[in-house]
Amino acid sequence: MKPRILVVDDEESIREFLEIMLKKEGYEVTTAVDGAEGKEFIQKKTFDLVISDLQMPRLNGLELLKYSKENYPDLTFMMITAFGTTESAVEAMKLGAYDYITKPFKIDEVRLNISNALRTQNLEVENRVLRKELKATYSFQSIVGNSESMHKIFDLIKRVSQAPSNVLITGESGTGKEVVAKAIHFNGPLKDKPFVTINCGAIPEALMESEMFGHKKGSFTSAIADKAGLFETANGGTLFLDEVGELPLTIQVKLLRAIQERVIRRVGANDDIKIDVRIIAATNRNLEKMVDDGSFRQDLYYRLNVIQIQLPSLRQRKDDIPLLINHFIKKFNERMARSIQGVSQEALELLMKYDFPGNIRELENLVERTMALESGSIILPESLPPIVSTPRGPKVASSHEIIVTPEGLDIDKVLGQIEKELLVKAIHVAGGTKKRAARILKISSRSMRYRCEKYNLGSMEDEGDDD
């Protein structure tokens, strides 16, 4: 559907100019001769954007804006003002107008402003829909578990969600740290405010400061325009720092200042911006040990770790495995249009014996894979992957399996074969995500990248990651 724009101006030449230009751009355009007629159109039709002059007979632009914001708060406004008389336009923006354009018009500037206004309007609509979905998705009921350890987690989430304190969520990869963070946000007083996520391990150090705090135009080569950082985007709501243990020390200093002083400064700027953001951080690393070895600031650790939620691994809550399996079967039945009824007793016993080093994420991936391959209505043992159906611990070649003869052996070749086998198994456990596999093997992403290239196991570039 074409975006619908209402142009309100008492000057016929302005109306005609904008109508012709906007129709050429592919918009559906309606014109009104003054604010009173514009008000009538707004009452009768739905518009995506109103472009209104400020000075008009019968009903001026400010009065039309006030009426619209009171009765149609989602309607986006852009004001027209004469060059050198922008005071009223600034007043209009205080009342809720998105932006203003100045006569005489610069066509490229008008096109860009309208495009940005419509994009912003679309994002606001999408965000409202998303918030409604998230409230349902991240209710307490969506966190599946009936074990004693999970009941304690539920109770802690309920209490924490009502407090403004910063929270540190710890636990192995795949235990559901982001789900818990969203449950805290969407069940508390900030539920209608932004929830913004930043994966601290996925952004290069050179870009991290700009992503977090924003930048001014011209502050570096590719800074072609001012950009708000994620702190500004999350202002009034929650900023979720996933994998916070991956933050370089240089960024830790700036993050500490933002938390302590509640101000940030864009890269290349001279002035501070006040922010009011709740921080929820998550990590699968031992931050206390990192503090001891100097790779994580102690003062930042204390600022983040006001309240700590330690999530249990799946092997510590095995009683929840049947519940989780049924939850994922229901989820993928809807997604795949399947009618899998459950899991056989034999298959369930195998799943209960397996340790799930990738935790809930690994179980979810396993159920999805199994359902995609299962032809019947019940998940059977033969549908399970070999790592589960023939359970064994990580296989490392022993002296009984490697025979040393007088002729000798190539130790580098043998160790390389063992290393490659461990990499392949870890990648499988991690559901194909090499960054998660690196954490399972206790090696850095850089080391994982080198090894994957060495054994032709594919690239790590552009891999997403979540907990």
Secondary structure as UniProt FT lines:
FT   STRAND          4..8
FT   HELIX           12..24
FT   TURN            25..26
FT   STRAND          28..32
FT   HELIX           35..44
FT   STRAND          49..53
FT   HELIX           61..71
FT   TURN            73..74
FT   STRAND          76..82
FT   TURN            83..84
FT   HELIX           87..94
FT   TURN            95..96
FT   STRAND          99..103
FT   HELIX           107..137
FT   HELIX           140..142
FT   HELIX           148..161
FT   STRAND          167..170
FT   TURN            173..174
FT   HELIX           177..186
FT   TURN            189..192
FT   STRAND          195..199
FT   TURN            200..202
FT   HELIX           205..213
FT   STRAND          214..215
FT   TURN            217..218
FT   TURN            221..222
FT   STRAND          227..228
FT   HELIX           230..233
FT   TURN            234..236
FT   STRAND          238..242
FT   HELIX           244..246
FT   HELIX           249..261
FT   STRAND          263..264
FT   STRAND          273..274
FT   STRAND          278..283
FT   HELIX           287..292
FT   TURN            293..294
FT   HELIX           298..304
FT   TURN            305..306
FT   STRAND          307..310
FT   HELIX           314..316
FT   HELIX           318..320
FT   HELIX           321..336
FT   STRAND          342..343
FT   HELIX           345..353
FT   TURN            357..358
FT   HELIX           359..373
FT   STRAND          378..379
FT   HELIX           381..383
FT   HELIX           386..389
FT   TURN            399..401
FT   TURN            406..407
FT   HELIX           411..429
FT   TURN            430..432
FT   HELIX           434..440
FT   TURN            441..442
FT   HELIX           445..454
FT   TURN            455..456
FT   TURN            461..462
//
